[in-house]
Amino acid sequence: MPLVTLMEREAVTFEGTDMWEKNDESCEIMLNHLATARLMAEAADSYRMNAERILAGFQPDEEMSEIFKTEFQMRLLWGSKGAQVNQTERYEKFNQILTALSRKLEPPPIKQAEL
């Protein structure tokens, strides 16, 4: 996340910096993030084989798999404005979408009277 945050910025600013940026050990934190990302990339084959083993025989719901396509995400998240929308607005919309999906897919809470 810290690397993505830095890459999204148009210029270096010191106001509104994240907690990890204010730390005296921020370079070390960034190097740890990069080292972890490298380890995850090196283990990609293992992750793939485990996923194939676990998902053997799985039949995806075509209607739900549409939401994972890049084109759908672009239309849903950015609409006609594209990536010109500021970061806060994008994150807020993404949070709203995740909340709506969660409400749709999770079972309703059990009421005390039903117990």
Biopython code that builds the backbone (N, CA, C, O; Angstrom):
import numpy as np
from Bio.PDB.StructureBuilder import StructureBuilder

atoms = [
    (1, "MET", "N", (0.814, -1.205, 0.000)),
    (1, "MET", "CA", (0.000, 0.000, 0.000)),
    (1, "MET", "C", (0.856, 1.267, 0.000)),
    (1, "MET", "O", (0.548, 2.196, -0.746)),
    (2, "PRO", "N", (1.924, 1.341, 0.810)),
    (2, "PRO", "CA", (2.742, 2.561, 0.774)),
    (2, "PRO", "C", (3.313, 2.841, -0.608)),
    (2, "PRO", "O", (3.352, 3.996, -1.034)),
    (3, "LEU", "N", (3.755, 1.809, -1.316)),
    (3, "LEU", "CA", (4.323, 2.006, -2.641)),
    (3, "LEU", "C", (3.260, 2.512, -3.615)),
    (3, "LEU", "O", (3.522, 3.418, -4.406)),
    (4, "VAL", "N", (2.071, 1.933, -3.558)),
    (4, "VAL", "CA", (0.979, 2.364, -4.431)),
    (4, "VAL", "C", (0.609, 3.822, -4.125)),
    (4, "VAL", "O", (0.374, 4.610, -5.041)),
    (5, "THR", "N", (0.559, 4.170, -2.849)),
    (5, "THR", "CA", (0.241, 5.542, -2.460)),
    (5, "THR", "C", (1.248, 6.518, -3.041)),
    (5, "THR", "O", (0.872, 7.566, -3.566)),
    (6, "LEU", "N", (2.525, 6.177, -2.951)),
    (6, "LEU", "CA", (3.551, 7.051, -3.510)),
    (6, "LEU", "C", (3.439, 7.159, -5.023)),
    (6, "LEU", "O", (3.611, 8.239, -5.589)),
    (7, "MET", "N", (3.154, 6.053, -5.668)),
    (7, "MET", "CA", (3.079, 6.063, -7.128)),
    (7, "MET", "C", (1.880, 6.838, -7.641)),
    (7, "MET", "O", (1.923, 7.353, -8.759)),
    (8, "GLU", "N", (0.811, 6.937, -6.861)),
    (8, "GLU", "CA", (-0.380, 7.664, -7.293)),
    (8, "GLU", "C", (-0.217, 9.172, -7.195)),
    (8, "GLU", "O", (-0.947, 9.915, -7.852)),
    (9, "ARG", "N", (0.709, 9.624, -6.403)),
    (9, "ARG", "CA", (0.882, 11.058, -6.201)),
    (9, "ARG", "C", (1.485, 11.724, -7.420)),
    (9, "ARG", "O", (2.369, 11.173, -8.076)),
    (10, "GLU", "N", (0.992, 12.923, -7.714)),
    (10, "GLU", "CA", (1.543, 13.678, -8.828)),
    (10, "GLU", "C", (2.818, 14.396, -8.416)),
    (10, "GLU", "O", (3.709, 14.591, -9.243)),
    (11, "ALA", "N", (2.921, 14.791, -7.155)),
    (11, "ALA", "CA", (4.101, 15.495, -6.664)),
    (11, "ALA", "C", (4.323, 15.118, -5.203)),
    (11, "ALA", "O", (3.419, 14.617, -4.534)),
    (12, "VAL", "N", (5.523, 15.363, -4.725)),
    (12, "VAL", "CA", (5.833, 15.074, -3.330)),
    (12, "VAL", "C", (5.253, 16.183, -2.470)),
    (12, "VAL", "O", (5.547, 17.360, -2.682)),
    (13, "THR", "N", (4.426, 15.807, -1.494)),
    (13, "THR", "CA", (3.850, 16.777, -0.568)),
    (13, "THR", "C", (4.074, 16.273, 0.834)),
    (13, "THR", "O", (4.112, 15.064, 1.065)),
    (14, "PHE", "N", (4.224, 17.186, 1.772)),
    (14, "PHE", "CA", (4.447, 16.779, 3.151)),
    (14, "PHE", "C", (3.205, 16.934, 4.003)),
    (14, "PHE", "O", (3.186, 16.483, 5.149)),
    (15, "GLU", "N", (2.170, 17.561, 3.472)),
    (15, "GLU", "CA", (0.924, 17.635, 4.220)),
    (15, "GLU", "C", (0.069, 16.442, 3.828)),
    (15, "GLU", "O", (0.032, 16.050, 2.661)),
    (16, "GLY", "N", (-0.601, 15.884, 4.784)),
    (16, "GLY", "CA", (-1.433, 14.713, 4.539)),
    (16, "GLY", "C", (-0.619, 13.454, 4.323)),
    (16, "GLY", "O", (-1.078, 12.526, 3.658)),
    (17, "THR", "N", (0.583, 13.410, 4.876)),
    (17, "THR", "CA", (1.406, 12.220, 4.718)),
    (17, "THR", "C", (0.864, 11.088, 5.580)),
    (17, "THR", "O", (0.193, 11.320, 6.586)),
    (18, "ASP", "N", (1.163, 9.880, 5.175)),
    (18, "ASP", "CA", (0.726, 8.708, 5.931)),
    (18, "ASP", "C", (1.640, 8.472, 7.121)),
    (18, "ASP", "O", (2.744, 9.012, 7.191)),
    (19, "MET", "N", (1.163, 7.657, 8.056)),
    (19, "MET", "CA", (1.909, 7.391, 9.280)),
    (19, "MET", "C", (3.299, 6.829, 8.991)),
    (19, "MET", "O", (4.275, 7.211, 9.636)),
    (20, "TRP", "N", (3.382, 5.926, 8.022)),
    (20, "TRP", "CA", (4.674, 5.318, 7.711)),
    (20, "TRP", "C", (5.654, 6.330, 7.128)),
    (20, "TRP", "O", (6.864, 6.111, 7.184)),
    (21, "GLU", "N", (5.153, 7.439, 6.567)),
    (21, "GLU", "CA", (6.032, 8.450, 5.982)),
    (21, "GLU", "C", (6.628, 9.369, 7.044)),
    (21, "GLU", "O", (7.669, 9.982, 6.810)),
    (22, "LYS", "N", (5.994, 9.472, 8.189)),
    (22, "LYS", "CA", (6.457, 10.361, 9.247)),
    (22, "LYS", "C", (7.491, 9.688, 10.136)),
    (22, "LYS", "O", (8.123, 10.341, 10.967)),
    (23, "ASN", "N", (7.660, 8.414, 9.966)),
    (23, "ASN", "CA", (8.537, 7.620, 10.806)),
    (23, "ASN", "C", (9.998, 7.815, 10.390)),
    (23, "ASN", "O", (10.294, 7.935, 9.201)),
    (24, "ASP", "N", (10.909, 7.846, 11.365)),
    (24, "ASP", "CA", (12.336, 7.985, 11.057)),
    (24, "ASP", "C", (12.876, 6.770, 10.310)),
    (24, "ASP", "O", (13.930, 6.852, 9.679)),
    (25, "GLU", "N", (12.182, 5.669, 10.371)),
    (25, "GLU", "CA", (12.627, 4.439, 9.720)),
    (25, "GLU", "C", (11.850, 4.184, 8.436)),
    (25, "GLU", "O", (11.688, 3.030, 8.039)),
    (26, "SER", "N", (11.364, 5.236, 7.778)),
    (26, "SER", "CA", (10.492, 5.060, 6.619)),
    (26, "SER", "C", (11.174, 4.341, 5.462)),
    (26, "SER", "O", (10.522, 3.571, 4.757)),
    (27, "CYS", "N", (12.472, 4.570, 5.244)),
    (27, "CYS", "CA", (13.185, 3.857, 4.173)),
    (27, "CYS", "C", (13.254, 2.369, 4.473)),
    (27, "CYS", "O", (13.091, 1.536, 3.582)),
    (28, "GLU", "N", (13.496, 2.043, 5.734)),
    (28, "GLU", "CA", (13.552, 0.634, 6.110)),
    (28, "GLU", "C", (12.182, -0.021, 5.957)),
    (28, "GLU", "O", (12.086, -1.171, 5.528)),
    (29, "ILE", "N", (11.139, 0.698, 6.303)),
    (29, "ILE", "CA", (9.780, 0.170, 6.141)),
    (29, "ILE", "C", (9.513, -0.096, 4.665)),
    (29, "ILE", "O", (8.976, -1.146, 4.312)),
    (30, "MET", "N", (9.886, 0.854, 3.796)),
    (30, "MET", "CA", (9.671, 0.679, 2.360)),
    (30, "MET", "C", (10.470, -0.521, 1.842)),
    (30, "MET", "O", (9.951, -1.304, 1.047)),
    (31, "LEU", "N", (11.716, -0.677, 2.277)),
    (31, "LEU", "CA", (12.522, -1.823, 1.851)),
    (31, "LEU", "C", (11.908, -3.139, 2.318)),
    (31, "LEU", "O", (11.942, -4.128, 1.586)),
    (32, "ASN", "N", (11.348, -3.165, 3.525)),
    (32, "ASN", "CA", (10.671, -4.372, 4.018)),
    (32, "ASN", "C", (9.459, -4.706, 3.162)),
    (32, "ASN", "O", (9.209, -5.872, 2.860)),
    (33, "HIS", "N", (8.705, -3.678, 2.769)),
    (33, "HIS", "CA", (7.546, -3.900, 1.893)),
    (33, "HIS", "C", (7.998, -4.482, 0.555)),
    (33, "HIS", "O", (7.397, -5.428, 0.047)),
    (34, "LEU", "N", (9.055, -3.914, -0.006)),
    (34, "LEU", "CA", (9.550, -4.409, -1.290)),
    (34, "LEU", "C", (10.090, -5.830, -1.170)),
    (34, "LEU", "O", (9.886, -6.645, -2.070)),
    (35, "ALA", "N", (10.776, -6.136, -0.067)),
    (35, "ALA", "CA", (11.294, -7.496, 0.140)),
    (35, "ALA", "C", (10.142, -8.494, 0.266)),
    (35, "ALA", "O", (10.211, -9.597, -0.275)),
    (36, "THR", "N", (9.098, -8.107, 0.972)),
    (36, "THR", "CA", (7.926, -8.985, 1.115)),
    (36, "THR", "C", (7.258, -9.198, -0.234)),
    (36, "THR", "O", (6.857, -10.315, -0.561)),
    (37, "ALA", "N", (7.136, -8.132, -1.021)),
    (37, "ALA", "CA", (6.547, -8.249, -2.361)),
    (37, "ALA", "C", (7.389, -9.186, -3.226)),
    (37, "ALA", "O", (6.837, -9.977, -3.990)),
    (38, "ARG", "N", (8.707, -9.109, -3.119)),
    (38, "ARG", "CA", (9.594, -9.990, -3.877)),
    (38, "ARG", "C", (9.371, -11.444, -3.470)),
    (38, "ARG", "O", (9.302, -12.324, -4.328)),
    (39, "LEU", "N", (9.258, -11.703, -2.162)),
    (39, "LEU", "CA", (9.022, -13.074, -1.693)),
    (39, "LEU", "C", (7.690, -13.617, -2.205)),
    (39, "LEU", "O", (7.592, -14.785, -2.581)),
    (40, "MET", "N", (6.669, -12.763, -2.218)),
    (40, "MET", "CA", (5.365, -13.193, -2.716)),
    (40, "MET", "C", (5.433, -13.514, -4.208)),
    (40, "MET", "O", (4.823, -14.480, -4.668)),
    (41, "ALA", "N", (6.171, -12.707, -4.958)),
    (41, "ALA", "CA", (6.319, -12.964, -6.390)),
    (41, "ALA", "C", (7.080, -14.271, -6.631)),
    (41, "ALA", "O", (6.740, -15.033, -7.536)),
    (42, "GLU", "N", (8.101, -14.527, -5.823)),
    (42, "GLU", "CA", (8.869, -15.765, -5.962)),
    (42, "GLU", "C", (8.027, -16.991, -5.633)),
    (42, "GLU", "O", (8.266, -18.065, -6.184)),
    (43, "ALA", "N", (7.051, -16.853, -4.751)),
    (43, "ALA", "CA", (6.195, -17.968, -4.338)),
    (43, "ALA", "C", (4.944, -18.101, -5.207)),
    (43, "ALA", "O", (4.057, -18.896, -4.895)),
    (44, "ALA", "N", (4.868, -17.337, -6.286)),
    (44, "ALA", "CA", (3.659, -17.328, -7.125)),
    (44, "ALA", "C", (3.304, -18.719, -7.640)),
    (44, "ALA", "O", (2.126, -19.074, -7.677)),
    (45, "ASP", "N", (4.301, -19.518, -8.039)),
    (45, "ASP", "CA", (4.010, -20.872, -8.532)),
    (45, "ASP", "C", (3.371, -21.739, -7.452)),
    (45, "ASP", "O", (2.451, -22.507, -7.730)),
    (46, "SER", "N", (3.856, -21.615, -6.235)),
    (46, "SER", "CA", (3.284, -22.372, -5.121)),
    (46, "SER", "C", (1.842, -21.948, -4.866)),
    (46, "SER", "O", (0.971, -22.790, -4.643)),
    (47, "TYR", "N", (1.591, -20.627, -4.901)),
    (47, "TYR", "CA", (0.228, -20.125, -4.714)),
    (47, "TYR", "C", (-0.693, -20.651, -5.813)),
    (47, "TYR", "O", (-1.826, -21.049, -5.542)),
    (48, "ARG", "N", (-0.205, -20.653, -7.047)),
    (48, "ARG", "CA", (-1.005, -21.124, -8.171)),
    (48, "ARG", "C", (-1.350, -22.597, -8.018)),
    (48, "ARG", "O", (-2.502, -22.986, -8.212)),
    (49, "MET", "N", (-0.357, -23.426, -7.670)),
    (49, "MET", "CA", (-0.605, -24.863, -7.514)),
    (49, "MET", "C", (-1.590, -25.138, -6.372)),
    (49, "MET", "O", (-2.463, -25.998, -6.501)),
    (50, "ASN", "N", (-1.455, -24.420, -5.272)),
    (50, "ASN", "CA", (-2.402, -24.587, -4.160)),
    (50, "ASN", "C", (-3.808, -24.187, -4.574)),
    (50, "ASN", "O", (-4.774, -24.870, -4.235)),
    (51, "ALA", "N", (-3.928, -23.089, -5.301)),
    (51, "ALA", "CA", (-5.245, -22.633, -5.759)),
    (51, "ALA", "C", (-5.869, -23.656, -6.698)),
    (51, "ALA", "O", (-7.058, -23.956, -6.593)),
    (52, "GLU", "N", (-5.066, -24.193, -7.617)),
    (52, "GLU", "CA", (-5.586, -25.212, -8.541)),
    (52, "GLU", "C", (-6.068, -26.441, -7.790)),
    (52, "GLU", "O", (-7.100, -27.016, -8.136)),
    (53, "ARG", "N", (-5.330, -26.849, -6.764)),
    (53, "ARG", "CA", (-5.712, -28.027, -5.975)),
    (53, "ARG", "C", (-7.010, -27.771, -5.213)),
    (53, "ARG", "O", (-7.904, -28.617, -5.195)),
    (54, "ILE", "N", (-7.106, -26.610, -4.590)),
    (54, "ILE", "CA", (-8.281, -26.290, -3.780)),
    (54, "ILE", "C", (-9.519, -26.063, -4.645)),
    (54, "ILE", "O", (-10.629, -26.427, -4.257)),
    (55, "LEU", "N", (-9.323, -25.461, -5.818)),
    (55, "LEU", "CA", (-10.463, -25.123, -6.672)),
    (55, "LEU", "C", (-10.803, -26.200, -7.700)),
    (55, "LEU", "O", (-11.608, -25.958, -8.599)),
    (56, "ALA", "N", (-10.210, -27.370, -7.581)),
    (56, "ALA", "CA", (-10.500, -28.450, -8.517)),
    (56, "ALA", "C", (-11.996, -28.756, -8.490)),
    (56, "ALA", "O", (-12.569, -28.998, -7.428)),
    (57, "GLY", "N", (-12.621, -28.741, -9.666)),
    (57, "GLY", "CA", (-14.052, -29.033, -9.768)),
    (57, "GLY", "C", (-14.966, -27.856, -9.481)),
    (57, "GLY", "O", (-16.187, -27.999, -9.552)),
    (58, "PHE", "N", (-14.409, -26.699, -9.158)),
    (58, "PHE", "CA", (-15.219, -25.510, -8.858)),
    (58, "PHE", "C", (-15.879, -24.993, -10.127)),
    (58, "PHE", "O", (-15.228, -24.868, -11.164)),
    (59, "GLN", "N", (-17.167, -24.692, -10.046)),
    (59, "GLN", "CA", (-17.905, -24.127, -11.173)),
    (59, "GLN", "C", (-18.290, -22.685, -10.838)),
    (59, "GLN", "O", (-19.170, -22.465, -10.006)),
    (60, "PRO", "N", (-17.650, -21.703, -11.470)),
    (60, "PRO", "CA", (-17.944, -20.301, -11.139)),
    (60, "PRO", "C", (-19.321, -19.870, -11.630)),
    (60, "PRO", "O", (-19.846, -20.396, -12.611)),
    (61, "ASP", "N", (-19.880, -18.915, -10.931)),
    (61, "ASP", "CA", (-21.142, -18.295, -11.317)),
    (61, "ASP", "C", (-20.798, -17.220, -12.345)),
    (61, "ASP", "O", (-20.149, -16.228, -12.010)),
    (62, "GLU", "N", (-21.224, -17.407, -13.588)),
    (62, "GLU", "CA", (-20.864, -16.475, -14.671)),
    (62, "GLU", "C", (-21.301, -15.051, -14.378)),
    (62, "GLU", "O", (-20.596, -14.100, -14.716)),
    (63, "GLU", "N", (-22.459, -14.898, -13.752)),
    (63, "GLU", "CA", (-22.959, -13.564, -13.435)),
    (63, "GLU", "C", (-22.020, -12.853, -12.444)),
    (63, "GLU", "O", (-21.739, -11.664, -12.597)),
    (64, "MET", "N", (-21.547, -13.571, -11.449)),
    (64, "MET", "CA", (-20.647, -12.983, -10.456)),
    (64, "MET", "C", (-19.237, -12.788, -11.013)),
    (64, "MET", "O", (-18.553, -11.842, -10.623)),
    (65, "SER", "N", (-18.793, -13.653, -11.907)),
    (65, "SER", "CA", (-17.431, -13.518, -12.432)),
    (65, "SER", "C", (-17.280, -12.279, -13.303)),
    (65, "SER", "O", (-16.160, -11.818, -13.526)),
    (66, "GLU", "N", (-18.374, -11.736, -13.794)),
    (66, "GLU", "CA", (-18.329, -10.500, -14.588)),
    (66, "GLU", "C", (-17.736, -9.347, -13.785)),
    (66, "GLU", "O", (-17.060, -8.489, -14.352)),
    (67, "ILE", "N", (-17.976, -9.312, -12.476)),
    (67, "ILE", "CA", (-17.493, -8.186, -11.668)),
    (67, "ILE", "C", (-15.976, -8.166, -11.526)),
    (67, "ILE", "O", (-15.414, -7.154, -11.109)),
    (68, "PHE", "N", (-15.302, -9.260, -11.864)),
    (68, "PHE", "CA", (-13.848, -9.304, -11.757)),
    (68, "PHE", "C", (-13.147, -8.884, -13.044)),
    (68, "PHE", "O", (-11.919, -8.811, -13.080)),
    (69, "LYS", "N", (-13.900, -8.610, -14.087)),
    (69, "LYS", "CA", (-13.296, -8.202, -15.363)),
    (69, "LYS", "C", (-12.913, -6.731, -15.311)),
    (69, "LYS", "O", (-13.619, -5.906, -14.731)),
    (70, "THR", "N", (-11.795, -6.426, -15.922)),
    (70, "THR", "CA", (-11.261, -5.064, -15.905)),
    (70, "THR", "C", (-12.255, -4.064, -16.484)),
    (70, "THR", "O", (-12.422, -2.977, -15.932)),
    (71, "GLU", "N", (-12.907, -4.409, -17.569)),
    (71, "GLU", "CA", (-13.846, -3.487, -18.211)),
    (71, "GLU", "C", (-14.986, -3.123, -17.263)),
    (71, "GLU", "O", (-15.396, -1.965, -17.182)),
    (72, "PHE", "N", (-15.491, -4.127, -16.549)),
    (72, "PHE", "CA", (-16.573, -3.879, -15.593)),
    (72, "PHE", "C", (-16.098, -2.944, -14.489)),
    (72, "PHE", "O", (-16.797, -2.002, -14.119)),
    (73, "GLN", "N", (-14.897, -3.213, -13.962)),
    (73, "GLN", "CA", (-14.351, -2.379, -12.887)),
    (73, "GLN", "C", (-14.169, -0.936, -13.350)),
    (73, "GLN", "O", (-14.484, -0.001, -12.615)),
    (74, "MET", "N", (-13.670, -0.759, -14.548)),
    (74, "MET", "CA", (-13.461, 0.595, -15.076)),
    (74, "MET", "C", (-14.795, 1.347, -15.160)),
    (74, "MET", "O", (-14.892, 2.496, -14.729)),
    (75, "ARG", "N", (-15.810, 0.700, -15.709)),
    (75, "ARG", "CA", (-17.121, 1.354, -15.829)),
    (75, "ARG", "C", (-17.730, 1.630, -14.463)),
    (75, "ARG", "O", (-18.265, 2.712, -14.220)),
    (76, "LEU", "N", (-17.647, 0.647, -13.575)),
    (76, "LEU", "CA", (-18.265, 0.767, -12.270)),
    (76, "LEU", "C", (-17.592, 1.831, -11.408)),
    (76, "LEU", "O", (-18.261, 2.692, -10.835)),
    (77, "LEU", "N", (-16.270, 1.765, -11.321)),
    (77, "LEU", "CA", (-15.547, 2.648, -10.411)),
    (77, "LEU", "C", (-15.331, 4.051, -10.967)),
    (77, "LEU", "O", (-15.415, 5.030, -10.225)),
    (78, "TRP", "N", (-15.059, 4.155, -12.237)),
    (78, "TRP", "CA", (-14.671, 5.471, -12.750)),
    (78, "TRP", "C", (-15.720, 6.096, -13.646)),
    (78, "TRP", "O", (-15.738, 7.319, -13.784)),
    (79, "GLY", "N", (-16.599, 5.311, -14.264)),
    (79, "GLY", "CA", (-17.635, 5.875, -15.113)),
    (79, "GLY", "C", (-17.046, 6.712, -16.230)),
    (79, "GLY", "O", (-16.003, 6.370, -16.786)),
    (80, "SER", "N", (-17.707, 7.803, -16.557)),
    (80, "SER", "CA", (-17.252, 8.647, -17.661)),
    (80, "SER", "C", (-16.083, 9.544, -17.268)),
    (80, "SER", "O", (-15.397, 10.080, -18.138)),
    (81, "LYS", "N", (-15.849, 9.713, -15.972)),
    (81, "LYS", "CA", (-14.768, 10.594, -15.510)),
    (81, "LYS", "C", (-13.395, 9.955, -15.648)),
    (81, "LYS", "O", (-12.384, 10.657, -15.701)),
    (82, "GLY", "N", (-13.352, 8.639, -15.706)),
    (82, "GLY", "CA", (-12.074, 7.958, -15.822)),
    (82, "GLY", "C", (-11.245, 8.110, -14.565)),
    (82, "GLY", "O", (-11.786, 8.313, -13.478)),
    (83, "ALA", "N", (-9.951, 8.015, -14.708)),
    (83, "ALA", "CA", (-9.039, 8.087, -13.563)),
    (83, "ALA", "C", (-8.778, 9.517, -13.128)),
    (83, "ALA", "O", (-7.902, 9.750, -12.295)),
    (84, "GLN", "N", (-9.511, 10.481, -13.667)),
    (84, "GLN", "CA", (-9.327, 11.880, -13.288)),
    (84, "GLN", "C", (-9.923, 12.197, -11.925)),
    (84, "GLN", "O", (-9.662, 13.261, -11.362)),
    (85, "VAL", "N", (-10.720, 11.283, -11.395)),
    (85, "VAL", "CA", (-11.328, 11.470, -10.084)),
    (85, "VAL", "C", (-10.232, 11.396, -9.023)),
    (85, "VAL", "O", (-9.315, 10.581, -9.134)),
    (86, "ASN", "N", (-10.324, 12.247, -7.992)),
    (86, "ASN", "CA", (-9.263, 12.241, -6.981)),
    (86, "ASN", "C", (-9.296, 10.951, -6.153)),
    (86, "ASN", "O", (-10.298, 10.237, -6.122)),
    (87, "GLN", "N", (-8.186, 10.679, -5.492)),
    (87, "GLN", "CA", (-7.981, 9.428, -4.765)),
    (87, "GLN", "C", (-9.040, 9.203, -3.687)),
    (87, "GLN", "O", (-9.556, 8.093, -3.554)),
    (88, "THR", "N", (-9.366, 10.228, -2.924)),
    (88, "THR", "CA", (-10.341, 10.091, -1.845)),
    (88, "THR", "C", (-11.698, 9.668, -2.390)),
    (88, "THR", "O", (-12.361, 8.804, -1.817)),
    (89, "GLU", "N", (-12.107, 10.275, -3.493)),
    (89, "GLU", "CA", (-13.387, 9.939, -4.105)),
    (89, "GLU", "C", (-13.394, 8.497, -4.618)),
    (89, "GLU", "O", (-14.393, 7.791, -4.482)),
    (90, "ARG", "N", (-12.275, 8.064, -5.208)),
    (90, "ARG", "CA", (-12.177, 6.686, -5.712)),
    (90, "ARG", "C", (-12.279, 5.691, -4.567)),
    (90, "ARG", "O", (-13.005, 4.703, -4.670)),
    (91, "TYR", "N", (-11.558, 5.940, -3.472)),
    (91, "TYR", "CA", (-11.587, 5.029, -2.331)),
    (91, "TYR", "C", (-12.969, 4.997, -1.687)),
    (91, "TYR", "O", (-13.429, 3.938, -1.259)),
    (92, "GLU", "N", (-13.627, 6.141, -1.618)),
    (92, "GLU", "CA", (-14.969, 6.205, -1.036)),
    (92, "GLU", "C", (-15.945, 5.380, -1.869)),
    (92, "GLU", "O", (-16.751, 4.627, -1.323)),
    (93, "LYS", "N", (-15.870, 5.523, -3.195)),
    (93, "LYS", "CA", (-16.770, 4.765, -4.061)),
    (93, "LYS", "C", (-16.476, 3.268, -3.953)),
    (93, "LYS", "O", (-17.395, 2.449, -3.925)),
    (94, "PHE", "N", (-15.196, 2.918, -3.892)),
    (94, "PHE", "CA", (-14.820, 1.509, -3.767)),
    (94, "PHE", "C", (-15.362, 0.931, -2.467)),
    (94, "PHE", "O", (-15.842, -0.203, -2.449)),
    (95, "ASN", "N", (-15.290, 1.692, -1.382)),
    (95, "ASN", "CA", (-15.823, 1.249, -0.095)),
    (95, "ASN", "C", (-17.339, 1.036, -0.182)),
    (95, "ASN", "O", (-17.859, 0.067, 0.370)),
    (96, "GLN", "N", (-18.041, 1.929, -0.865)),
    (96, "GLN", "CA", (-19.491, 1.786, -1.031)),
    (96, "GLN", "C", (-19.824, 0.507, -1.806)),
    (96, "GLN", "O", (-20.771, -0.203, -1.469)),
    (97, "ILE", "N", (-19.047, 0.227, -2.829)),
    (97, "ILE", "CA", (-19.287, -0.963, -3.644)),
    (97, "ILE", "C", (-19.041, -2.231, -2.831)),
    (97, "ILE", "O", (-19.832, -3.172, -2.890)),
    (98, "LEU", "N", (-17.946, -2.257, -2.072)),
    (98, "LEU", "CA", (-17.667, -3.430, -1.241)),
    (98, "LEU", "C", (-18.745, -3.639, -0.190)),
    (98, "LEU", "O", (-19.125, -4.775, 0.094)),
    (99, "THR", "N", (-19.237, -2.554, 0.385)),
    (99, "THR", "CA", (-20.307, -2.653, 1.377)),
    (99, "THR", "C", (-21.570, -3.218, 0.749)),
    (99, "THR", "O", (-22.223, -4.079, 1.339)),
    (100, "ALA", "N", (-21.923, -2.743, -0.447)),
    (100, "ALA", "CA", (-23.119, -3.242, -1.130)),
    (100, "ALA", "C", (-22.978, -4.724, -1.469)),
    (100, "ALA", "O", (-23.920, -5.494, -1.279)),
    (101, "LEU", "N", (-21.808, -5.132, -1.970)),
    (101, "LEU", "CA", (-21.583, -6.541, -2.273)),
    (101, "LEU", "C", (-21.638, -7.397, -1.011)),
    (101, "LEU", "O", (-22.186, -8.499, -1.021)),
    (102, "SER", "N", (-21.069, -6.885, 0.065)),
    (102, "SER", "CA", (-21.082, -7.613, 1.325)),
    (102, "SER", "C", (-22.515, -7.825, 1.804)),
    (102, "SER", "O", (-22.873, -8.921, 2.237)),
    (103, "ARG", "N", (-23.321, -6.790, 1.727)),
    (103, "ARG", "CA", (-24.716, -6.913, 2.164)),
    (103, "ARG", "C", (-25.491, -7.904, 1.307)),
    (103, "ARG", "O", (-26.374, -8.607, 1.799)),
    (104, "LYS", "N", (-25.153, -7.955, 0.012)),
    (104, "LYS", "CA", (-25.862, -8.854, -0.890)),
    (104, "LYS", "C", (-25.444, -10.309, -0.677)),
    (104, "LYS", "O", (-26.277, -11.214, -0.731)),
    (105, "LEU", "N", (-24.158, -10.528, -0.435)),
    (105, "LEU", "CA", (-23.642, -11.893, -0.419)),
    (105, "LEU", "C", (-23.598, -12.536, 0.953)),
    (105, "LEU", "O", (-23.636, -13.762, 1.054)),
    (106, "GLU", "N", (-23.518, -11.746, 2.008)),
    (106, "GLU", "CA", (-23.441, -12.317, 3.350)),
    (106, "GLU", "C", (-24.830, -12.676, 3.848)),
    (106, "GLU", "O", (-25.807, -12.007, 3.512)),
    (107, "PRO", "N", (-24.919, -13.731, 4.646)),
    (107, "PRO", "CA", (-26.236, -14.092, 5.188)),
    (107, "PRO", "C", (-26.723, -13.008, 6.147)),
    (107, "PRO", "O", (-25.914, -12.356, 6.807)),
    (108, "PRO", "N", (-28.038, -12.813, 6.227)),
    (108, "PRO", "CA", (-28.557, -11.793, 7.141)),
    (108, "PRO", "C", (-28.257, -12.173, 8.587)),
    (108, "PRO", "O", (-28.194, -13.358, 8.918)),
    (109, "PRO", "N", (-28.073, -11.176, 9.450)),
    (109, "PRO", "CA", (-27.787, -11.478, 10.865)),
    (109, "PRO", "C", (-29.000, -12.154, 11.510)),
    (109, "PRO", "O", (-30.147, -11.853, 11.181)),
    (110, "ILE", "N", (-28.719, -13.060, 12.423)),
    (110, "ILE", "CA", (-29.779, -13.771, 13.145)),
    (110, "ILE", "C", (-30.264, -12.874, 14.277)),
    (110, "ILE", "O", (-29.470, -12.373, 15.073)),
    (111, "LYS", "N", (-31.582, -12.680, 14.337)),
    (111, "LYS", "CA", (-32.150, -11.831, 15.380)),
    (111, "LYS", "C", (-32.301, -12.654, 16.656)),
    (111, "LYS", "O", (-32.437, -13.877, 16.609)),
    (112, "GLN", "N", (-32.275, -11.963, 17.802)),
    (112, "GLN", "CA", (-32.392, -12.626, 19.090)),
    (112, "GLN", "C", (-33.702, -13.420, 19.214)),
    (112, "GLN", "O", (-33.723, -14.487, 19.827)),
    (113, "ALA", "N", (-34.784, -12.903, 18.637)),
    (113, "ALA", "CA", (-36.080, -13.555, 18.743)),
    (113, "ALA", "C", (-36.078, -14.908, 18.020)),
    (113, "ALA", "O", (-36.829, -15.809, 18.394)),
    (114, "GLU", "N", (-35.243, -15.053, 16.991)),
    (114, "GLU", "CA", (-35.185, -16.288, 16.214)),
    (114, "GLU", "C", (-34.411, -17.372, 16.948)),
    (114, "GLU", "O", (-34.572, -18.554, 16.644)),
    (115, "LEU", "N", (-33.576, -16.993, 17.908)),
    (115, "LEU", "CA", (-32.792, -17.993, 18.651)),
    (115, "LEU", "C", (-33.676, -18.671, 19.616)),
    (115, "LEU", "O", (-33.228, -19.552, 20.350)),
]
sb = StructureBuilder()
sb.init_structure("model")
sb.init_model(0)
sb.init_chain("A")
sb.init_seg("    ")
for serial, (resi, resn, name, xyz) in enumerate(atoms, 1):
    if name == "N":
        sb.init_residue(resn, " ", resi, " ")
    sb.init_atom(name, np.array(xyz, "f"), 0.0, 1.0, " ", f" {name:<3s}", serial, name[0])
structure = sb.get_structure()
